[in-house]
């Protein structure tokens, strides 16, 4: 391989040439996508601005960088690491394509992934203009509650599609959430990465796979992902618990907390601090309650996501979304929808085999939402309970030449029958009289 600028030979996947220029710029991948310059780089990949030469339009190209990490952290040889990397890239592309076809809040992927001896595995996707959530100016300060709720509702829609496909993301963090700025007053969420997504309830030792790379993500990982067992009440280094969709709910709570407060629930920590972490009452939460950063309308919702015990968190994204919508109406001064009352205890049926909600996201769950608790904001009293319906009486066989006539007064029909009999006898007598005359 040679540098795209000075044409000097490069070692395998060398990031920077001796000439100081990006060696991948000006390369053309798949005889179609010309790399124009690096947009972002992380531990597991790089994203380049590119031009589609077939239609002369801007796009983006993601280049995978898993091989070196897999070799180092899982002690794989080159061939094994390349096979594992391809499996990950294939899974990510498939998930993005399936999800993006149903939601505009997930980045669009153009076609399949490709392989190039100069850069490794890559795939093209839509070019987005905006900023990562982690780089948004308000993320280091505070988002207004109304704006935070609006963006979180969009993120919930994107994540809900993944859960509907039976996938847990496992790595929700501000570096894979992109905010597209449409105009001065409209910002739009795009979920751009499914790099370590897995089927729900997939058991894997996190520390053995290198999927905890990047200490910035530590603040958004659920306790069960990094070795804390709520049932045992202790941290076990180098292990992870069985994961399901509630791990993503914990990460959502961390992200929302950071958006509202300007700092994460756990402050200035590294992996070495994990054994001493207070999962039940994070320092950031204590600070937020003291300085009033966490809005009252959202406090219970965020804290319920941050419970270290998965069984005590919100059960699923249906409940999270419903409560976000109610909080949004309150923040905007609109009456809350009593049909979707503020509740953290909705029961949803789960697939026994895979353990994820049976209904794909977008279809409302059939279980009713209980009425709001007394401590909630002032609302109209709940409607009276609906009485159980009494089954109708069994149908009776019809009697020939008998008609039921309703009586307004409810009086007996016997006098009527006697009167009819008297008239009939009188008419019969009159007939006999005339016939004999």
VOVO-93086 format. One record per residue (C-alpha): x, y, z; residue number from 1. Coordinates in nm, 4 decimals. Layout:
REM residues N
SITE|X|Y|Z|NUM
...
//
This chain:
REM residues 437
SITE|0.0000|0.0000|0.0000|1
SITE|0.1136|0.3526|-0.0770|2
SITE|0.0247|0.6899|0.0694|3
SITE|-0.2399|0.8694|-0.1349|4
SITE|-0.0302|1.1863|-0.1264|5
SITE|0.3411|1.1057|-0.1427|6
SITE|0.3067|0.7480|-0.2773|7
SITE|0.5481|0.6093|-0.0171|8
SITE|0.4927|0.2461|0.0931|9
SITE|0.2903|0.2082|0.4138|10
SITE|0.2692|-0.0692|0.6700|11
SITE|-0.0643|-0.2509|0.7117|12
SITE|-0.3361|0.0014|0.7973|13
SITE|-0.0894|0.2726|0.8909|14
SITE|-0.2943|0.5683|1.0101|15
SITE|-0.0450|0.8471|0.9440|16
SITE|0.2224|0.8587|0.6744|17
SITE|0.5700|0.9956|0.7419|18
SITE|0.4757|1.2891|0.5216|19
SITE|0.2149|1.3891|0.7816|20
SITE|-0.0857|1.3491|0.5527|21
SITE|-0.3789|1.1102|0.5868|22
SITE|-0.2778|0.8090|0.3762|23
SITE|-0.6375|0.7141|0.2938|24
SITE|-0.7439|1.0463|0.1470|25
SITE|-0.7828|1.0409|-0.2318|26
SITE|-0.8240|0.6619|-0.2310|27
SITE|-1.1162|0.5255|-0.4345|28
SITE|-1.2936|0.2272|-0.2758|29
SITE|-1.5033|-0.0148|-0.4765|30
SITE|-1.4244|0.1847|-0.7931|31
SITE|-1.6895|0.4292|-0.6755|32
SITE|-1.6269|0.6106|-0.3446|33
SITE|-1.3446|0.8652|-0.3319|34
SITE|-1.2273|0.9442|0.0218|35
SITE|-1.2007|1.3195|0.0767|36
SITE|-1.0955|1.3509|0.4396|37
SITE|-1.1425|1.2079|0.7849|38
SITE|-1.4478|1.3228|0.9801|39
SITE|-1.4079|1.1255|1.3023|40
SITE|-1.1995|0.8470|1.4507|41
SITE|-1.2578|0.6103|1.7395|42
SITE|-1.1040|0.2973|1.8817|43
SITE|-1.3040|0.0708|1.6517|44
SITE|-1.3282|0.2704|1.3290|45
SITE|-1.2900|0.5853|1.1242|46
SITE|-1.5471|0.7823|0.9254|47
SITE|-1.4482|0.9637|0.6064|48
SITE|-1.6266|1.2218|0.4001|49
SITE|-1.6446|1.0786|0.0485|50
SITE|-1.7841|1.1393|-0.2974|51
SITE|-1.9964|0.8917|-0.4860|52
SITE|-1.8422|0.9114|-0.8338|53
SITE|-2.1452|0.7544|-1.0002|54
SITE|-2.3848|1.0342|-0.9054|55
SITE|-2.1396|1.3041|-0.7901|56
SITE|-2.2920|1.3303|-0.4423|57
SITE|-2.1371|1.3507|-0.0968|58
SITE|-2.1599|1.0482|0.1301|59
SITE|-1.9652|0.8998|0.4199|60
SITE|-1.7546|0.5852|0.4422|61
SITE|-1.6905|0.3978|0.7648|62
SITE|-1.3667|0.1980|0.7872|63
SITE|-1.3527|-0.0759|1.0489|64
SITE|-1.0593|-0.0899|1.2918|65
SITE|-1.1491|-0.3971|1.5000|66
SITE|-0.8577|-0.6261|1.4036|67
SITE|-0.5840|-0.4717|1.6179|68
SITE|-0.8082|-0.4549|1.9258|69
SITE|-0.9250|-0.8151|1.8824|70
SITE|-0.5680|-0.9374|1.8442|71
SITE|-0.4567|-0.7563|2.1565|72
SITE|-0.7498|-0.8197|2.3895|73
SITE|-0.8577|-1.1668|2.2789|74
SITE|-0.5146|-1.2931|2.1808|75
SITE|-0.6369|-1.3861|1.8329|76
SITE|-0.4046|-1.4357|1.5414|77
SITE|-0.4424|-1.2211|1.2294|78
SITE|-0.6725|-1.4628|1.0458|79
SITE|-0.9026|-1.5223|1.3439|80
SITE|-0.9246|-1.1494|1.4145|81
SITE|-1.0161|-1.0746|1.0529|82
SITE|-1.2931|-1.3357|1.0580|83
SITE|-1.4318|-1.1929|1.3814|84
SITE|-1.4129|-0.8392|1.2430|85
SITE|-1.6039|-0.9368|0.9287|86
SITE|-1.8766|-1.1009|1.1368|87
SITE|-1.9144|-0.7806|1.3392|88
SITE|-1.9247|-0.5535|1.0340|89
SITE|-2.1747|-0.7787|0.8575|90
SITE|-2.3999|-0.7782|1.1641|91
SITE|-2.3799|-0.4013|1.2007|92
SITE|-2.4620|-0.3342|0.8350|93
SITE|-2.7568|-0.5751|0.8462|94
SITE|-2.8991|-0.4122|1.1594|95
SITE|-2.8607|-0.0614|1.0200|96
SITE|-3.0289|-0.1564|0.6917|97
SITE|-3.3235|-0.3266|0.8623|98
SITE|-3.3750|-0.0465|1.1115|99
SITE|-3.3157|0.2494|0.8788|100
SITE|-3.5836|0.1216|0.6417|101
SITE|-3.8368|0.1812|0.9209|102
SITE|-3.7081|0.4983|1.0883|103
SITE|-3.5437|0.8191|0.9740|104
SITE|-3.3664|0.8352|1.3106|105
SITE|-3.1163|0.5659|1.2061|106
SITE|-2.8349|0.6382|0.9623|107
SITE|-2.8886|0.5074|0.6090|108
SITE|-2.6399|0.2535|0.4711|109
SITE|-2.5886|0.2382|0.0956|110
SITE|-2.5533|-0.1197|-0.0191|111
SITE|-2.3335|-0.3848|0.1405|112
SITE|-1.9918|-0.3669|0.3031|113
SITE|-1.6741|-0.4020|0.0987|114
SITE|-1.3150|-0.5097|0.1513|115
SITE|-1.0012|-0.3367|0.0300|116
SITE|-0.6447|-0.4517|0.0939|117
SITE|-0.5430|-0.0934|0.1656|118
SITE|-0.8015|-0.0066|0.4319|119
SITE|-0.9699|-0.3329|0.5298|120
SITE|-1.3489|-0.3561|0.5690|121
SITE|-1.5633|-0.0530|0.4897|122
SITE|-1.9184|0.0464|0.4010|123
SITE|-2.0821|0.3617|0.2578|124
SITE|-2.3562|0.5545|0.4368|125
SITE|-2.5336|0.8873|0.4249|126
SITE|-2.3372|1.2038|0.4922|127
SITE|-2.4724|1.3963|0.7904|128
SITE|-2.4170|1.7619|0.8668|129
SITE|-2.4271|1.8422|1.2345|130
SITE|-2.2447|1.7272|1.5458|131
SITE|-2.2065|1.4290|1.7733|132
SITE|-2.4045|1.4598|2.0951|133
SITE|-2.0756|1.4470|2.2888|134
SITE|-1.9552|1.7562|2.1001|135
SITE|-2.2778|1.9547|2.1254|136
SITE|-2.2208|2.2800|2.3195|137
SITE|-2.5201|2.2189|2.5441|138
SITE|-2.4049|1.8696|2.6385|139
SITE|-2.1254|2.0185|2.8487|140
SITE|-2.3659|2.2700|2.9970|141
SITE|-2.7362|2.1784|3.0030|142
SITE|-3.0074|2.1117|2.7508|143
SITE|-3.3385|2.2831|2.8246|144
SITE|-3.5705|2.0081|2.9553|145
SITE|-3.8120|2.0509|2.6634|146
SITE|-3.5308|2.0053|2.4089|147
SITE|-3.3809|1.7091|2.5964|148
SITE|-3.7164|1.5296|2.6050|149
SITE|-3.7779|1.5947|2.2349|150
SITE|-3.4394|1.4465|2.1372|151
SITE|-3.4780|1.1521|2.3752|152
SITE|-3.8135|1.0637|2.2199|153
SITE|-3.6421|1.0432|1.8794|154
SITE|-3.3627|0.8280|2.0220|155
SITE|-3.6221|0.6023|2.1847|156
SITE|-3.7866|0.5454|1.8470|157
SITE|-3.4558|0.4437|1.6894|158
SITE|-3.3605|0.2125|1.9750|159
SITE|-3.7100|0.0664|1.9868|160
SITE|-3.6712|-0.0649|1.6343|161
SITE|-3.3559|-0.2498|1.7363|162
SITE|-3.5355|-0.4019|2.0335|163
SITE|-3.8221|-0.4978|1.8056|164
SITE|-3.5697|-0.6915|1.5970|165
SITE|-3.4549|-0.8722|1.9101|166
SITE|-3.1297|-0.6779|1.9489|167
SITE|-2.9764|-0.5039|2.2483|168
SITE|-2.7421|-0.2202|2.1529|169
SITE|-2.5037|-0.2473|2.4535|170
SITE|-2.3032|0.0659|2.3695|171
SITE|-2.5347|0.3658|2.3751|172
SITE|-2.3228|0.6718|2.4378|173
SITE|-2.2913|1.0318|2.3120|174
SITE|-2.0304|0.9308|2.0522|175
SITE|-2.2714|0.7229|1.8449|176
SITE|-2.5621|0.9665|1.8616|177
SITE|-2.5520|1.2326|1.5909|178
SITE|-2.7553|1.5541|1.5983|179
SITE|-2.8479|1.6866|1.2550|180
SITE|-2.9337|2.0560|1.2549|181
SITE|-3.2100|2.1145|1.0015|182
SITE|-3.2617|2.4802|1.0806|183
SITE|-3.2200|2.7253|1.3671|184
SITE|-3.4947|2.5676|1.5761|185
SITE|-3.4951|2.2038|1.4651|186
SITE|-3.2436|1.9380|1.5704|187
SITE|-3.2820|1.5800|1.4681|188
SITE|-3.1345|1.2603|1.6219|189
SITE|-2.9564|0.9926|1.4171|190
SITE|-2.8273|0.6716|1.5740|191
SITE|-2.5121|0.5942|1.3758|192
SITE|-2.3507|0.2878|1.5315|193
SITE|-2.4485|-0.0718|1.6097|194
SITE|-2.0898|-0.1930|1.6336|195
SITE|-2.1262|-0.4261|1.9331|196
SITE|-2.4995|-0.4927|1.9190|197
SITE|-2.6011|-0.8478|2.0040|198
SITE|-2.9105|-1.0622|2.0281|199
SITE|-3.0875|-1.0070|2.3577|200
SITE|-2.9748|-1.2246|2.6461|201
SITE|-2.6431|-1.2947|2.4728|202
SITE|-2.3898|-1.3904|2.7397|203
SITE|-2.0421|-1.2581|2.6796|204
SITE|-1.7519|-1.1541|2.9010|205
SITE|-1.7203|-0.7856|2.8271|206
SITE|-1.3652|-0.7465|2.9499|207
SITE|-1.2450|-1.0403|2.7415|208
SITE|-1.3720|-0.8951|2.4134|209
SITE|-1.2402|-0.5401|2.4329|210
SITE|-1.5914|-0.4004|2.4039|211
SITE|-1.5276|-0.1633|2.6934|212
SITE|-1.2618|0.0259|2.5002|213
SITE|-1.2781|0.4020|2.5418|214
SITE|-1.3021|0.5169|2.9016|215
SITE|-1.5492|0.7829|2.7960|216
SITE|-1.8092|0.5094|2.7575|217
SITE|-1.7681|0.3901|3.1142|218
SITE|-2.0221|0.6453|3.2360|219
SITE|-2.2970|0.4963|3.0183|220
SITE|-2.2519|0.1206|3.0672|221
SITE|-2.5028|-0.0635|3.2844|222
SITE|-2.3809|-0.2283|3.6089|223
SITE|-2.4418|-0.5779|3.4734|224
SITE|-2.2142|-0.5060|3.1760|225
SITE|-1.9111|-0.4253|3.3883|226
SITE|-1.9295|-0.6855|3.6603|227
SITE|-2.1712|-0.5572|3.9269|228
SITE|-2.4377|-0.7969|4.0535|229
SITE|-2.7305|-0.6238|4.2218|230
SITE|-2.8445|-0.9536|4.3741|231
SITE|-2.5031|-1.0243|4.5307|232
SITE|-2.4403|-0.6573|4.6016|233
SITE|-2.0809|-0.6708|4.4856|234
SITE|-1.8512|-0.6043|4.1915|235
SITE|-1.6658|-0.8929|4.0273|236
SITE|-1.3803|-0.7806|3.8069|237
SITE|-1.3593|-0.9309|3.4597|238
SITE|-1.7179|-1.0578|3.4444|239
SITE|-2.0494|-0.9446|3.3031|240
SITE|-2.4021|-1.0525|3.3828|241
SITE|-2.6683|-1.1793|3.1443|242
SITE|-2.7788|-0.8819|2.9332|243
SITE|-3.1166|-0.7858|2.7975|244
SITE|-3.2888|-0.4697|2.6719|245
SITE|-3.2857|-0.3173|3.0229|246
SITE|-2.9112|-0.2600|2.9879|247
SITE|-2.9968|-0.0099|2.7126|248
SITE|-3.2547|0.1547|2.9400|249
SITE|-2.9809|0.2176|3.1967|250
SITE|-2.7665|0.3813|2.9269|251
SITE|-3.0626|0.5954|2.8170|252
SITE|-3.1037|0.7122|3.1754|253
SITE|-2.7337|0.8080|3.1938|254
SITE|-2.7509|1.0004|2.8657|255
SITE|-3.0672|1.1833|2.9678|256
SITE|-2.9186|1.2651|3.3082|257
SITE|-2.6103|1.4155|3.1383|258
SITE|-2.8247|1.6183|2.8975|259
SITE|-3.0298|1.7663|3.1818|260
SITE|-2.7487|1.8232|3.4345|261
SITE|-2.4384|1.8825|3.2218|262
SITE|-2.2441|1.5989|3.3860|263
SITE|-2.2829|1.2178|3.4125|264
SITE|-2.4162|1.0301|3.7182|265
SITE|-2.0657|0.9055|3.8003|266
SITE|-1.7995|1.1745|3.8047|267
SITE|-1.4317|1.1504|3.7084|268
SITE|-1.4052|0.7730|3.7353|269
SITE|-1.1845|0.5113|3.5705|270
SITE|-1.2135|0.1334|3.5584|271
SITE|-0.9895|0.1133|3.8658|272
SITE|-1.2591|0.2968|4.0639|273
SITE|-1.5337|0.0430|3.9865|274
SITE|-1.4936|-0.1756|4.2981|275
SITE|-1.5723|0.1294|4.5168|276
SITE|-1.8528|0.2728|4.3061|277
SITE|-2.1766|0.3497|4.4920|278
SITE|-2.4300|0.2155|4.2446|279
SITE|-2.7316|0.2941|4.4620|280
SITE|-2.6577|0.6644|4.4969|281
SITE|-2.4172|0.8009|4.2320|282
SITE|-2.2242|1.1176|4.3258|283
SITE|-2.3619|1.2984|4.0230|284
SITE|-2.7179|1.2241|4.1329|285
SITE|-2.6450|1.3599|4.4804|286
SITE|-2.5038|1.6764|4.3259|287
SITE|-2.8041|1.7138|4.0935|288
SITE|-3.0505|1.6836|4.3821|289
SITE|-2.8568|1.9451|4.5778|290
SITE|-2.8314|2.2030|4.3002|291
SITE|-3.1742|2.1288|4.1506|292
SITE|-3.0376|2.0404|3.8052|293
SITE|-3.2728|1.7470|3.7610|294
SITE|-3.6243|1.8756|3.6765|295
SITE|-3.8930|1.7428|3.9066|296
SITE|-4.1081|1.6272|3.6140|297
SITE|-3.8260|1.4004|3.4948|298
SITE|-3.6549|1.3036|3.8200|299
SITE|-3.8486|0.9841|3.8937|300
SITE|-3.8227|0.8680|3.5341|301
SITE|-3.4446|0.9137|3.5205|302
SITE|-3.3873|0.7564|3.8617|303
SITE|-3.5967|0.4542|3.7699|304
SITE|-3.3678|0.3940|3.4697|305
SITE|-3.0581|0.4180|3.6909|306
SITE|-3.1553|0.1460|3.9350|307
SITE|-2.8613|-0.0986|3.9578|308
SITE|-3.1036|-0.3918|3.9726|309
SITE|-3.2443|-0.4613|3.6222|310
SITE|-3.5601|-0.6081|3.7771|311
SITE|-3.6379|-0.2727|3.9389|312
SITE|-3.5856|-0.0582|3.6292|313
SITE|-3.8486|0.0332|3.3780|314
SITE|-3.9609|-0.2881|3.2075|315
SITE|-3.9208|-0.1662|2.8488|316
SITE|-3.9143|0.1237|2.6051|317
SITE|-4.2953|0.1398|2.5838|318
SITE|-4.3116|0.2692|2.9413|319
SITE|-4.0109|0.4975|2.8949|320
SITE|-4.1645|0.6548|2.5849|321
SITE|-4.5101|0.6967|2.7408|322
SITE|-4.3697|0.8732|3.0444|323
SITE|-4.1486|1.0959|2.8297|324
SITE|-4.4551|1.2043|2.6347|325
SITE|-4.6430|1.2867|2.9547|326
SITE|-4.3465|1.4819|3.0898|327
SITE|-4.3249|1.6678|2.7598|328
SITE|-4.6875|1.7768|2.7877|329
SITE|-4.6328|1.8954|3.1435|330
SITE|-4.3223|2.0929|3.0481|331
SITE|-4.5162|2.2579|2.7660|332
SITE|-4.8060|2.3396|2.9999|333
SITE|-5.0453|2.1042|2.8228|334
SITE|-5.2895|1.8751|3.0048|335
SITE|-5.1527|1.5274|3.0577|336
SITE|-5.3150|1.2408|2.8747|337
SITE|-5.4953|1.0435|3.1407|338
SITE|-5.5148|0.7378|2.9144|339
SITE|-5.1358|0.7080|2.9372|340
SITE|-5.0928|0.7902|3.3045|341
SITE|-4.7571|0.8416|3.4737|342
SITE|-4.6627|0.4901|3.5763|343
SITE|-4.3476|0.2861|3.6072|344
SITE|-4.5097|-0.0567|3.6412|345
SITE|-4.6620|-0.1532|3.3050|346
SITE|-4.6472|-0.5278|3.2451|347
SITE|-4.5528|-0.6433|2.8957|348
SITE|-4.5466|-0.9975|2.7618|349
SITE|-4.2072|-1.1348|2.6651|350
SITE|-4.1010|-1.4000|2.4216|351
SITE|-4.0046|-1.7044|2.6314|352
SITE|-3.7335|-1.8086|2.3887|353
SITE|-3.5497|-1.4792|2.3356|354
SITE|-3.6676|-1.2654|2.6243|355
SITE|-3.7596|-0.9470|2.4375|356
SITE|-4.0995|-0.7774|2.4000|357
SITE|-4.3298|-0.9684|2.1670|358
SITE|-4.4701|-0.6626|1.9899|359
SITE|-4.2234|-0.4759|1.7686|360
SITE|-4.1877|-0.1132|1.8698|361
SITE|-4.4512|0.1017|1.7090|362
SITE|-4.7384|-0.1281|1.7994|363
SITE|-4.8962|-0.0304|2.1280|364
SITE|-4.8844|-0.2928|2.4018|365
SITE|-5.2220|-0.4339|2.4937|366
SITE|-5.1748|-0.4079|2.8690|367
SITE|-5.3551|-0.1031|3.0155|368
SITE|-5.1579|0.1612|3.2038|369
SITE|-5.2568|0.1998|3.5724|370
SITE|-5.3874|0.5374|3.7000|371
SITE|-5.1348|0.7998|3.8156|372
SITE|-5.0011|0.7873|4.1740|373
SITE|-5.1266|1.0501|4.4212|374
SITE|-4.7873|1.2243|4.4223|375
SITE|-4.8074|1.3055|4.0531|376
SITE|-4.8940|1.6495|3.9182|377
SITE|-5.2489|1.7673|3.9766|378
SITE|-5.4821|1.5960|3.7357|379
SITE|-5.8491|1.5387|3.6910|380
SITE|-5.9829|1.2482|3.9061|381
SITE|-5.9717|0.9121|3.7302|382
SITE|-6.2969|0.7897|3.5761|383
SITE|-6.5118|0.5527|3.7868|384
SITE|-6.4514|0.1837|3.7300|385
SITE|-6.6497|0.0269|3.4544|386
SITE|-6.8991|-0.2260|3.5854|387
SITE|-6.8652|-0.5780|3.4603|388
SITE|-7.1040|-0.6551|3.1818|389
SITE|-7.3887|-0.8963|3.2694|390
SITE|-7.4285|-1.1664|3.0063|391
SITE|-7.7603|-1.1471|2.8183|392
SITE|-8.0299|-1.4057|2.9116|393
SITE|-8.0534|-1.7099|2.6857|394
SITE|-8.3004|-1.6710|2.3984|395
SITE|-8.6486|-1.8246|2.4508|396
SITE|-8.8336|-2.0242|2.1909|397
SITE|-9.1058|-1.8239|2.0158|398
SITE|-9.4720|-1.9207|2.0790|399
SITE|-9.6947|-1.9302|1.7674|400
SITE|-9.9513|-1.6473|1.7280|401
SITE|-9.8267|-1.4728|2.0424|402
SITE|-9.6929|-1.1183|2.0334|403
SITE|-9.5376|-0.9354|2.3257|404
SITE|-9.6857|-0.5899|2.3643|405
SITE|-9.5096|-0.3479|2.5944|406
SITE|-9.7213|-0.1838|2.8592|407
SITE|-9.6354|0.1698|2.9648|408
SITE|-9.7876|0.1311|3.3095|409
SITE|-9.6812|-0.2263|3.3723|410
SITE|-10.0425|-0.3340|3.4582|411
SITE|-10.1730|-0.6908|3.4348|412
SITE|-10.2972|-0.8228|3.0976|413
SITE|-10.5815|-1.0296|3.2530|414
SITE|-10.8528|-0.7538|3.2305|415
SITE|-10.7647|-0.7067|2.8639|416
SITE|-10.8038|-1.0781|2.7912|417
SITE|-11.1440|-1.0901|2.9757|418
SITE|-11.2689|-0.7912|2.7745|419
SITE|-11.1705|-0.9551|2.4468|420
SITE|-11.3553|-1.2756|2.5515|421
SITE|-11.6772|-1.0878|2.6329|422
SITE|-11.6736|-0.9070|2.2987|423
SITE|-11.6170|-1.2350|2.1122|424
SITE|-11.9147|-1.4028|2.2877|425
SITE|-12.1384|-1.1050|2.2121|426
SITE|-12.0470|-1.1087|1.8443|427
SITE|-12.1077|-1.4838|1.8249|428
SITE|-12.4510|-1.4421|1.9814|429
SITE|-12.5411|-1.1631|1.7416|430
SITE|-12.4388|-1.3752|1.4453|431
SITE|-12.6582|-1.6633|1.5565|432
SITE|-12.9502|-1.4249|1.6065|433
SITE|-12.9274|-1.2840|1.2534|434
SITE|-12.8915|-1.6284|1.0965|435
SITE|-13.2090|-1.7536|1.2608|436
SITE|-13.4184|-1.4568|1.1540|437
//
